[in-house]
Amino acid sequence: MPVRKWSVSIDEDLAERVEEHVGGRGLSGFVARAVKHELERDSLGRYLDDLDAEFGTVPAELVEEFERLWP
């Protein structure tokens, strides 16, 4: 699979946390999975917005009820 090399800058504290978490497993793979995850979350957020626009938002009482049922 072709790859593209990027140069990115992130906060020093975050960089240290990532390096501690990833260790020798490979920073590139970790970052690729994180980017893919964020793209999926953005897509899901747009889908949920579309559902709200089509059917209306979920009533607060119903949200509270399900939050009580789901720990």
C-alpha positions as CSV (number, residue, x, y, z in Angstrom):
1,M,0.0,0.0,0.0
2,P,1.4,3.4,-0.9
3,V,2.1,5.7,2.0
4,R,2.5,9.5,2.4
5,K,5.0,11.0,4.8
6,W,3.7,14.0,6.8
7,S,5.4,16.4,9.2
8,V,3.1,17.4,12.0
9,S,3.6,19.5,15.1
10,I,1.9,18.7,18.4
11,D,2.1,19.9,22.0
12,E,5.1,18.6,23.8
13,D,3.1,17.1,26.7
14,L,0.8,15.2,24.2
15,A,3.9,14.0,22.3
16,E,5.4,12.6,25.5
17,R,2.1,10.9,26.5
18,V,1.8,9.3,23.0
19,E,5.5,8.1,23.1
20,E,5.0,6.6,26.5
21,H,1.8,4.8,25.3
22,V,3.1,3.6,22.0
23,G,6.6,2.6,23.1
24,G,8.3,0.5,20.5
25,R,5.1,-0.5,18.7
26,G,5.3,2.1,16.0
27,L,4.2,5.7,16.1
28,S,3.1,5.8,12.5
29,G,0.6,3.0,12.9
30,F,-0.8,4.6,16.1
31,V,-1.2,7.9,14.4
32,A,-2.9,6.4,11.4
33,R,-5.4,4.5,13.6
34,A,-6.1,7.7,15.5
35,V,-6.7,9.7,12.4
36,K,-9.0,7.0,11.0
37,H,-10.9,6.9,14.3
38,E,-11.4,10.7,14.2
39,L,-12.7,10.5,10.6
40,E,-15.2,7.8,11.7
41,R,-16.3,9.9,14.7
42,D,-16.8,12.9,12.4
43,S,-18.8,10.8,10.0
44,L,-21.0,9.4,12.8
45,G,-21.6,12.9,14.1
46,R,-22.8,14.1,10.7
47,Y,-25.1,11.0,10.5
48,L,-26.6,11.8,13.9
49,D,-27.1,15.4,12.9
50,D,-28.9,14.2,9.8
51,L,-31.2,12.0,11.9
52,D,-31.9,14.9,14.3
53,A,-32.8,17.0,11.3
54,E,-35.1,14.4,9.8
55,F,-36.8,13.0,13.0
56,G,-36.1,15.6,15.7
57,T,-33.9,15.4,18.7
58,V,-34.3,12.8,21.3
59,P,-36.3,14.2,24.3
60,A,-34.2,14.9,27.3
61,E,-36.3,12.7,29.5
62,L,-35.6,9.7,27.3
63,V,-31.9,10.4,27.3
64,E,-32.0,10.6,31.1
65,E,-33.9,7.4,31.4
66,F,-31.4,5.5,29.2
67,E,-28.4,7.0,31.0
68,R,-29.9,5.6,34.3
69,L,-30.2,2.2,32.7
70,W,-26.8,2.1,31.0
71,P,-23.9,2.4,33.5
